Every structure is written in structure tokens, then in C-alpha cells.
């Protein structure tokens, strides 16, 4: 795991496996280690965390082919007009939750490591 800070105080983290993403979610949200990046039931714990810990909770999840990044059709949001993108709903939710609630932008470099 490699990390840096940019001028906007957003921490940019590069991960080489989904297991690393699962551990990061667990650490940042004080949740048990579960397969958040691949299991929709597990990642819905982040949605519940948002509902319990936000003054004005917001959550959206949708699939779009017209306005998406090629090959990344799922979009999640915990704040209007602030989006996290993913190849799957769990990945989009993880990205959105980490960015909005923890100011962490995750770059997944899965072709450089294993998925587990």
C-alpha cells in the first residue's frame, strides 16, 4: 500500500488487491473485516454506517452506460453530485464511502497484484 496527500487534503491510496481494500474499509469505518469489495450484503454495512453517522444521510446507487467511465458502469453516492465508480456495485460503494466520509481516493491496481 502506497499513500500520498494532495493539496486538497484528499489522501490518494494505491492498492493492489481487493483484500487490501476490504482491510482499509474495515479500519476506516471501525467495522469487522469482511469482503466489502465483492459482497453486496457486506458493503451495505457502509450504507448503514452512513445512515447512523450522518446528519443528513444520502445514498444513491445506479447503473449507467451512457454517462459512465467505459467498463465501469456502477455509480454510488453518499452526497449529491459526489460519485464513486466501480465495475460492480460493491466497488462503487466502497469508493464513494471512502471518498466522501474519509477523504480517501483509492486507485485499484489489480493487474499488479492478486484479487485476494
ABEGO torsion letter per residue (X at the ends): XBBBBBAAGBBBBBBABAAAAAAAAAAAAGBBBBBAAABAAAAAAAAAAAAAABABBBBBBBBBAAABBBGBABBBBABBGBBBBBABAAAAAAAAAAAAAAGBBBBBBAAABBAX
